[in-house]
């Protein structure tokens, strides 16, 4: 019987992190932006059926990049978590913080104990009564959680895209404003993965986008998808 | 990766991550069976019927034609009784099951409300997980399964009998379903009623229902059917003009579930009362 080679924990974690990062970096980015009446999510996704952005609960939504089967599994788990909690306690007792914690523990345990880390990055967002009450949590493949303010960019070239969004975003923008910023940001990544300069962005048609919002003005379920003509009108500002 | 350690570490238990069912009821049955209403240990002796408030009459009818659009109206009185006492004057027994369907309940009030909550969640859960709505038949069948789960309690006198109605987006029309305590599901045509006052309500519906009623007329027919039920059944509450408590009336059309406003109902009731005062018999 062969003795296994010794691998230092640092090396082991680094290898796993590199592996997960590589998987995540291959995918298209998701942009999450707060606006005056809620939180907007946008990504380039021509599919109408395989979503990267979904509703979890009344005021909570989920966005993910990475491997579809892995984040889909986490999404379903999140819906079950939220529905079970809301059913046993009350609808108001389901919070993004609780869900983000459960996800963080799950991602963290898988990262350290299983043979392969999950190649996903998630955002859990909850819309509050005012823009100050909005919550945005970004979760990484290793279970680390970041409490973000205003905007998040995940996926390939996230660092470069984040600095673009930082330049363009300010509190109190309206929905059309943040979506135009989101589409400009997503268009900055060329099909070969290189990042285009300011003003050189690709045009992405409404049909190629997956856009959804958590709208704080809606009565119970705040989540709403924008698609088709309504989205095109919103993006081109003639509604 | 056993689930007890999963619970204590704060990570999501395995049952949450298992691929498969889009049904919240199935998930509860697997992960937390004690939360399912039908899974409570039932006592072995006697009936519990006198111990729990009882909800009474629900009426529902279809309306509309191809031109003005079709839909259903569902209405329920506001009384819950416990023996010969009035347990509540303003209980609500008609609910939106989801955007395109309504459910009304008669029977043991506490359990009925819990079943409605479970049913609403079942539909919402499916919608969130699958990204699309169940068909109206699918919704009706899920309700049947939930009612069937309550059979042990029904045998102890805590029966729940719902009436389900909705707008079928595939057929562009309103449809009604009634149930028995064993989960039997029966599609009803044109109009139906359940609960203690249903005999009288049905008599009224038979005389007043017509093909091609518009939404307002259908609401008036539903309210009058409840009025007739309350007239002869002591467990059904009539419109309370003193406290201004009106029945819960909802319409479901292609535009979705909409509850009829109290002001509109006050006018409808006023008209019914006026007609009966003037031309009505003493009987």
HADDOCK unambig.tbl for C-alpha pairs under 7 A between the chains (distance, minus, plus):
assign (segid A and resid 55 and name CA) (segid B and resid 128 and name CA) 6.42 0.50 0.50
assign (segid A and resid 73 and name CA) (segid B and resid 17 and name CA) 5.88 0.50 0.50
assign (segid A and resid 73 and name CA) (segid B and resid 19 and name CA) 6.80 0.50 0.50
assign (segid A and resid 74 and name CA) (segid B and resid 17 and name CA) 6.58 0.50 0.50
assign (segid A and resid 76 and name CA) (segid B and resid 129 and name CA) 6.24 0.50 0.50
assign (segid A and resid 77 and name CA) (segid B and resid 16 and name CA) 4.58 0.50 0.50
assign (segid A and resid 77 and name CA) (segid B and resid 17 and name CA) 5.17 0.50 0.50
assign (segid A and resid 80 and name CA) (segid B and resid 16 and name CA) 6.29 0.50 0.50
assign (segid A and resid 102 and name CA) (segid B and resid 10 and name CA) 5.97 0.50 0.50
assign (segid A and resid 102 and name CA) (segid B and resid 11 and name CA) 5.06 0.50 0.50
assign (segid A and resid 102 and name CA) (segid B and resid 12 and name CA) 5.76 0.50 0.50
assign (segid A and resid 103 and name CA) (segid B and resid 11 and name CA) 6.79 0.50 0.50
assign (segid A and resid 105 and name CA) (segid B and resid 10 and name CA) 6.01 0.50 0.50
assign (segid A and resid 105 and name CA) (segid B and resid 11 and name CA) 4.57 0.50 0.50
assign (segid A and resid 106 and name CA) (segid B and resid 11 and name CA) 4.52 0.50 0.50
assign (segid A and resid 106 and name CA) (segid B and resid 12 and name CA) 5.95 0.50 0.50
